[in-house]
C-alpha cells in the first residue's frame, strides 16, 4: 500500500524511507535536518544562493522541497565563513528547507584554461578576478560543512565527453581516491563536531561500461549514505545516457538514495525514474526561461517567437500555475522583447512549476502502480505540437 515503508536506510544525519516500488521505479522520502523531501524529487538550482528570478516563497508555492547550491560559486562569493556565521545555507537564504551542495568539481574541471589537475587536487583561477585557489578532497568537505547544506557531495573528477578510455580511467582512479580521502576527513570532523550533514559519493566512468562498474564498486564499498551518477548530460546522446545509466544502476544499493546529477529534460527524468533514480537537478527550467523558452505539458514553447505576438492563450493550456491563470503568451513575449525583468520572472515561475508538477504526477503514478502508463501518456502529449 502507498505510504507503507518497505525498506529503510538510516545514518545519523539522513533517513531514506522507500515507500513503494513500481517495477524498478521507486517512491520514497528523505528526512534531513531541515525537513523531509519526497522522491522522486527535482531540485531547482540556486547557484549562488538564489534560484534566479524567483523568491523562496515562489519556490515553496511551486512545490519545491529541496534546492541545490554551488560550492564553487558560494566559496568565491560570499564565502563559506560568512554563510556559516549566519546559520548555514538554509537560514542565510531564508529557504529553511532541505538543501544540497555539489562539490564544485564540475565547474573547476570545465575551466580547462584556468586549472591544473594532479592527484592532490586542483589548482584553479577564479573566473571573477583571476585569483588562485586550491580544491582538494579535504578542503571541499570543509567548505561544504561551513556552507551547511543537508547533503554534500564528494570531490570528483568529471571526464569530458568525448574522451579516450585512458582519460576516463584516470578520472575514475582519482574520483575513488578522492572519495576515500574526503570521507575519512568528513568522518573525523563528524566524530568531533557532529553537524547532521550527509555526504554522498559520486560514480564516474564516462560512457565506458566497465569503468562505470569499477567506479560503482569502489565508491559503494566506502558505504556512503547516498550515491550519485555523475558525468552524464555532458554531450553524449540520449541512447548513450540511457545505456550508461541502465548499466550502472544495477550496482547501486537498494536502500539508499540515488541521484542523477545535471539531468533535467522531462523525457530524461521519466527515463531515469524508470531505472530507479530518486533525485535530479538541472538549470534547464530557469536558464531556458531567461532566454525565451519554457517547458509545457505539450513540449517546449519558444514564447519569444513572432508567431505568439497576438496569442492570447496561456503558456500552457493544461497548467494551473498562477502565471498561466493570468497572463498571455502575447503579453509575456511583449515584456521579453522590451527586456522587462517581469518576463523572466513569469517564465521562470511557470517552468519551475511545470517541473514540480511533473514530479508530483510521477509520485502519484508510483503510488498507484501506474508509472509506465503515466510515462507513456506524458511523453505522447509532450511530443505533440497541437498547441504550439
C-alpha positions as CSV (number, residue, x, y, z in Angstrom):
1,X,0.0,0.0,0.0
2,X,1.1,3.6,-0.7
3,X,2.6,5.2,2.4
4,X,3.9,1.9,3.9
5,X,7.6,1.7,4.1
6,X,9.1,-1.4,2.5
7,X,12.7,-0.6,3.4
8,X,14.7,1.9,5.4
9,X,18.2,3.2,5.4
10,X,19.4,5.5,8.1
11,X,22.5,7.4,9.1
12,X,22.9,9.8,12.0
13,X,22.1,12.6,9.5
14,X,19.7,11.2,6.9
15,X,16.7,8.8,6.8
16,X,15.6,7.3,3.5
17,X,12.2,5.8,3.6
18,X,11.5,3.7,0.5
19,X,7.7,3.7,0.4
20,X,6.9,1.8,-2.8
21,X,8.2,0.2,-6.0
22,X,6.6,0.0,-9.4
23,X,8.9,-2.1,-11.5
24,X,12.4,-0.5,-10.9
25,X,10.9,2.9,-10.3
26,X,10.8,4.0,-6.6
27,X,8.7,6.2,-4.4
28,X,10.2,7.4,-1.2
29,X,11.0,10.2,1.2
30,X,14.3,11.6,2.5
31,X,14.4,13.1,6.0
32,X,17.1,15.7,6.7
33,X,17.8,18.2,9.5
34,X,15.7,20.8,7.6
35,X,12.8,18.6,6.9
36,X,11.6,15.9,4.5
37,X,11.5,15.9,0.7
38,X,9.5,13.4,-1.3
39,X,11.2,11.3,-4.1
40,X,11.5,11.2,-7.0
41,X,12.5,14.9,-6.5
42,X,13.6,17.6,-8.8
43,X,15.9,20.2,-7.2
44,X,15.9,23.8,-8.7
45,X,19.5,25.1,-8.9
46,X,20.3,28.1,-6.8
47,X,23.9,28.5,-8.0
48,X,24.9,31.5,-5.8
49,X,22.3,31.1,-3.1
50,X,19.2,32.0,-5.1
51,X,17.2,30.4,-7.9
52,X,17.4,33.1,-10.5
53,X,14.3,35.3,-10.9
54,X,12.3,33.7,-8.1
55,X,12.0,34.0,-4.3
56,X,11.9,31.4,-1.7
57,X,8.2,32.0,-1.4
58,X,7.8,31.3,-5.2
59,X,9.7,28.0,-4.8
60,X,7.5,26.9,-2.0
61,X,4.4,27.8,-3.9
62,X,5.7,25.8,-6.9
63,X,6.1,22.8,-4.6
64,X,9.9,22.6,-4.4
65,X,11.1,20.8,-1.3
66,X,14.9,20.9,-1.8
67,X,17.2,23.2,-3.7
68,X,20.8,23.0,-4.8
69,X,23.6,25.4,-4.2
70,X,27.0,25.5,-6.0
71,X,30.1,25.1,-3.8
72,X,32.5,26.8,-6.3
73,X,30.4,29.9,-6.6
74,X,29.4,30.2,-2.9
75,X,33.1,29.7,-2.0
76,X,34.1,32.6,-4.1
77,X,31.2,34.8,-3.1
78,X,30.1,35.5,-0.4
79,X,32.4,32.9,1.1
80,X,31.6,29.9,3.3
81,X,32.7,31.6,6.6
82,X,30.1,34.3,6.1
83,X,27.4,31.7,5.3
84,X,28.4,29.7,8.4
85,X,28.2,32.8,10.6
86,X,24.6,33.3,9.5
87,X,23.4,29.9,10.4
88,X,24.2,27.9,7.2
89,X,22.7,28.0,3.7
90,X,19.1,27.3,4.5
91,X,18.9,30.1,7.1
92,X,21.1,32.5,5.1
93,X,18.8,32.2,2.1
94,X,15.5,32.1,4.1
95,X,14.7,28.8,2.5
96,X,14.6,26.8,5.7
97,X,14.0,23.5,3.9
98,X,16.5,20.8,2.7
99,X,19.5,21.9,0.7
100,X,22.2,20.1,-1.3
101,X,25.6,21.5,-2.5
102,X,27.6,19.9,-5.3
103,X,31.4,19.6,-4.8
104,X,32.3,22.4,-7.3
105,X,34.3,19.8,-9.3
106,X,32.3,20.2,-12.5
107,X,32.8,24.0,-12.5
108,X,36.6,23.6,-11.8
109,X,37.2,20.9,-14.4
110,X,35.1,22.7,-17.0
111,X,37.6,25.7,-16.9
112,X,40.3,23.9,-18.7
113,X,42.3,27.0,-19.4
114,X,42.2,28.0,-15.7
115,X,43.1,24.8,-13.9
116,X,45.9,22.4,-13.2
117,X,45.0,18.9,-12.0
118,X,47.1,16.4,-10.1
119,X,46.5,13.6,-7.7
120,X,46.5,16.0,-4.7
121,X,43.6,18.1,-6.2
122,X,43.1,21.1,-8.5
123,X,44.7,24.5,-8.6
124,X,42.4,26.9,-10.4
125,X,42.0,30.6,-11.1
126,X,38.8,32.4,-10.3
127,X,36.7,33.4,-13.2
128,X,35.9,36.6,-11.3
129,X,39.3,38.1,-10.7
130,X,41.9,35.6,-11.7
131,X,43.0,34.8,-8.1
132,X,44.5,31.4,-7.5
133,X,42.7,28.7,-5.4
134,X,43.2,25.1,-4.5
135,X,40.4,22.5,-4.2
136,X,41.2,19.1,-2.9
137,X,39.0,16.4,-1.3
138,X,39.5,17.6,2.3
139,X,39.0,21.3,1.9
140,X,36.0,20.8,-0.3
141,X,34.5,19.0,2.7
142,X,35.4,21.8,5.0
143,X,33.9,24.4,2.6
144,X,30.6,22.5,2.3
145,X,30.4,21.9,6.1
146,X,30.7,25.7,6.5
147,X,28.0,26.3,3.9
148,X,25.9,23.9,5.9
149,X,23.8,22.1,3.3
150,X,21.9,19.0,4.5
151,X,23.5,16.8,1.7
152,X,27.0,17.5,0.4
153,X,29.0,15.8,-2.4
154,X,32.4,14.2,-2.6
155,X,35.0,15.9,-4.7
156,X,35.2,14.0,-8.0
157,X,36.7,14.4,-11.5
158,X,34.2,14.6,-14.3
159,X,35.8,13.4,-17.6
160,X,34.7,15.4,-20.6
161,X,32.7,13.9,-23.5
162,X,34.0,12.5,-25.7
163,X,37.2,11.3,-24.1
164,X,39.6,8.4,-24.6
165,X,39.3,5.4,-22.3
166,X,42.7,6.3,-20.8
167,X,41.3,9.7,-19.7
168,X,38.2,8.3,-18.3
169,X,40.2,5.6,-16.4
170,X,42.3,8.3,-14.8
171,X,39.2,10.2,-13.7
172,X,37.7,7.1,-12.1
173,X,41.0,6.4,-10.3
174,X,41.1,10.0,-8.9
175,X,37.4,10.0,-8.1
176,X,37.8,6.9,-6.0
177,X,40.9,8.1,-4.2
178,X,39.4,11.5,-3.5
179,X,36.2,9.9,-2.3
180,X,38.1,7.9,0.3
181,X,40.1,10.9,1.4
182,X,37.1,13.1,1.7
183,X,35.0,10.6,3.5
184,X,37.8,9.9,6.0
185,X,38.2,13.7,6.6
186,X,34.4,14.1,6.9
187,X,34.1,11.3,9.5
188,X,37.0,12.7,11.5
189,X,35.2,16.0,11.6
190,X,31.8,14.5,12.4
191,X,33.3,12.5,15.3
192,X,34.5,15.7,16.9
193,X,31.7,18.1,15.8
194,X,28.5,16.5,14.5
195,X,26.6,18.6,12.0
196,X,23.7,16.4,10.8
197,X,25.1,16.6,7.3
198,X,25.1,13.6,4.9
199,X,28.0,13.1,2.4
200,X,27.1,11.3,-0.9
201,X,29.6,9.5,-3.2
202,X,29.7,10.1,-6.9
203,X,30.2,7.4,-9.6
204,X,32.1,8.4,-12.8
205,X,33.3,6.4,-15.8
206,X,32.1,8.4,-18.9
207,X,30.2,6.0,-21.3
208,X,32.5,3.0,-20.7
209,X,30.5,0.2,-19.0
210,X,33.5,-1.5,-17.4
211,X,34.7,1.8,-15.9
212,X,31.2,2.6,-14.6
213,X,31.1,-0.8,-12.9
214,X,34.6,-0.3,-11.4
215,X,33.7,3.2,-10.2
216,X,30.4,2.0,-8.7
217,X,32.1,-0.9,-6.9
218,X,34.8,1.3,-5.4
219,X,32.5,4.1,-4.3
220,X,29.8,1.9,-2.9
221,X,32.5,-0.1,-0.9
222,X,33.1,3.2,1.0
223,X,29.5,3.0,2.4
224,X,28.2,6.5,1.8
225,X,24.6,7.2,2.9
226,X,23.7,8.0,-0.7
227,X,25.1,7.8,-4.2
228,X,25.1,9.9,-7.4
229,X,25.7,9.2,-11.0
230,X,27.9,12.0,-12.4
231,X,29.4,12.7,-15.8
232,X,26.2,12.4,-17.8
233,X,24.3,15.1,-19.8
234,X,27.7,16.4,-20.9
235,X,27.3,15.9,-24.6
236,X,26.6,12.2,-25.0
237,X,23.5,11.0,-27.0
238,X,20.3,10.1,-25.2
239,X,20.9,6.5,-26.1
240,X,24.3,6.6,-24.6
241,X,22.9,8.2,-21.5
242,X,20.3,5.6,-21.0
243,X,22.6,2.7,-21.8
244,X,25.1,4.0,-19.3
245,X,22.5,4.6,-16.6
246,X,20.9,1.2,-17.1
247,X,24.3,-0.5,-16.8
248,X,25.5,1.2,-13.7
249,X,22.3,1.5,-11.6
250,X,22.2,-2.3,-11.1
251,X,25.2,-1.9,-8.8
252,X,23.6,0.7,-6.5
253,X,22.3,-0.3,-3.1
254,X,18.5,-0.8,-3.0
255,X,18.1,1.0,0.3
256,X,19.9,4.3,-0.3
257,X,19.0,7.4,-2.3
258,X,20.2,7.6,-5.9
259,X,20.9,10.9,-7.5
260,X,21.4,11.6,-11.3
261,X,23.4,14.9,-11.5
262,X,22.7,17.6,-14.0
263,X,19.9,15.8,-16.0
264,X,16.7,17.7,-16.5
265,X,14.8,17.2,-19.7
266,X,11.4,15.8,-18.9
267,X,11.9,12.8,-21.1
268,X,15.2,12.1,-19.5
269,X,13.7,12.4,-16.0
270,X,11.0,9.9,-16.9
271,X,13.5,7.5,-18.3
272,X,15.8,7.7,-15.3
273,X,12.9,7.2,-12.9
274,X,12.1,4.0,-14.7
275,X,15.5,2.7,-13.7
276,X,15.2,3.7,-10.1
277,X,16.7,7.2,-9.8
278,X,15.3,9.3,-6.9
279,X,16.9,12.8,-7.2
280,X,17.5,15.2,-10.1
281,X,18.8,18.7,-10.6
282,X,19.3,20.9,-13.6
283,X,19.5,24.6,-14.7
284,X,17.3,24.0,-17.7
285,X,14.0,25.3,-16.3
286,X,15.5,28.6,-15.2
287,X,18.2,29.1,-17.8
288,X,15.9,28.4,-20.8
289,X,13.1,30.6,-19.3
290,X,15.5,33.5,-19.3
291,X,16.3,33.0,-23.0
292,X,12.7,32.9,-24.1
293,X,11.7,29.2,-23.9
294,X,9.5,27.5,-21.3
295,X,8.6,23.8,-20.7
296,X,4.9,22.9,-21.1
297,X,2.8,19.7,-20.9
298,X,2.9,19.7,-24.7
299,X,6.5,20.3,-25.3
300,X,8.9,23.3,-25.2
301,X,7.4,26.6,-26.2
302,X,9.7,29.4,-27.5
303,X,7.5,32.3,-26.5
304,X,9.8,34.9,-27.9
305,X,8.9,33.9,-31.5
306,X,6.9,36.3,-33.5
307,X,4.1,33.8,-34.0
308,X,2.9,34.5,-30.4
309,X,2.7,38.3,-30.8
310,X,-1.1,38.1,-30.8
311,X,-1.6,34.8,-28.9
312,X,-4.0,35.3,-26.0
313,X,-3.6,31.8,-24.7
314,X,-1.5,30.9,-21.6
315,X,1.9,29.5,-21.9
316,X,0.5,26.0,-21.1
317,X,-3.2,25.2,-21.8
318,X,-3.0,22.4,-19.2
319,X,-1.3,24.4,-16.4
320,X,-2.9,25.8,-13.3
321,X,0.0,27.9,-12.1
322,X,-0.6,31.5,-11.2
323,X,1.2,32.7,-14.4
324,X,-1.0,30.5,-16.7
325,X,-4.1,31.5,-14.9
326,X,-3.5,35.2,-15.5
327,X,-1.0,36.1,-18.3
328,X,-1.0,35.5,-22.0
329,X,1.8,34.5,-24.4
330,X,1.4,37.7,-26.2
331,X,2.0,39.8,-23.1
332,X,4.9,37.7,-21.8
333,X,6.5,37.9,-25.3
334,X,6.0,41.7,-25.3
335,X,7.7,42.0,-21.9
336,X,10.6,39.8,-23.1
337,X,11.2,41.9,-26.2
338,X,11.1,45.0,-24.1
339,X,13.7,43.4,-21.9
340,X,11.4,43.8,-18.9
341,X,12.6,41.6,-16.0
342,X,8.9,40.7,-15.4
343,X,9.1,38.4,-18.4
344,X,11.9,36.4,-16.8
345,X,10.1,36.2,-13.5
346,X,6.9,34.9,-15.1
347,X,8.6,32.5,-17.5
348,X,10.8,31.1,-14.7
349,X,8.0,30.6,-12.3
350,X,6.0,28.7,-14.9
351,X,8.8,26.4,-15.9
352,X,9.7,25.6,-12.2
353,X,6.0,24.9,-11.6
354,X,5.9,22.6,-14.6
355,X,8.8,20.5,-13.3
356,X,7.5,20.3,-9.8
357,X,4.1,19.3,-11.2
358,X,5.7,16.6,-13.3
359,X,7.4,15.2,-10.2
360,X,4.0,15.3,-8.4
361,X,2.5,13.3,-11.3
362,X,5.3,10.8,-11.2
363,X,4.9,10.3,-7.5
364,X,1.1,9.9,-7.8
365,X,1.6,7.3,-10.5
366,X,4.0,5.4,-8.4
367,X,1.6,5.4,-5.5
368,X,-1.0,3.7,-7.7
369,X,1.3,1.3,-9.6
370,X,0.6,3.3,-12.8
371,X,4.0,4.7,-13.7
372,X,4.6,3.2,-17.1
373,X,1.1,4.4,-18.2
374,X,1.8,7.9,-16.8
375,X,5.2,7.9,-18.6
376,X,3.7,6.9,-21.9
377,X,0.8,9.3,-21.8
378,X,3.1,12.2,-20.6
379,X,5.6,11.6,-23.4
380,X,2.8,11.3,-26.0
381,X,1.4,14.7,-25.0
382,X,4.8,16.3,-24.5
383,X,6.0,15.3,-28.0
384,X,2.8,16.6,-29.7
385,X,2.7,20.0,-31.3
386,X,-1.0,20.6,-31.3
387,X,-0.9,23.7,-29.1
388,X,2.4,25.1,-30.4
